[in-house]
Amino acid sequence: MKIEHIAIWTERLEELKAFYEKYFNAVSNDKYHNLTKQFSSYFLSFESGERLEMMSMEGVTACDKSHAMQVTGLAHFAFALGSEQAVDQLTKTSVYNGYQWIDGSRQTGDGYYESCVLDPDGNRLELTV
């Protein structure tokens, strides 16, 4: 068994798609649009086969994401970048380009080298080796 994909709602479909393409080398399918439901989506595929669906639709309510507070539900997406240097570099690059840094880079007690930044929608991204 494997997780086939994870889906997230967004009010910034094109911006979020471009972010994951630029920083994580995601490859997108063609945009799907359902005129009746005013629903649009992309599936982004990553090098090792994982997929992320980004969806937008009229009437979907935005949630309040306090960056200092953890809440029940989806906590973060973790991306294994292959080296500590890659973690440090992507952290610096994303912060330089205006994305919010949350924590790290650091060695955790359970053996991870990681940092945490936010994507354009405020989703937590754990950058790991």
Beta strands, then each sheet from edge to edge (+ up, - down):
strand 1: 6-9
strand 2: 27-28
strand 3: 32-34
strand 4: 39-45
strand 5: 51-57
strand 6: 77-80
strand 7: 101-107
strand 8: 113-118
strand 9: 124-128
sheet 1: 1+ 5+ 4- 2+
sheet 2: 1+ 5+ 4- 3+
sheet 3: 6+ 9+ 8- 7+
end
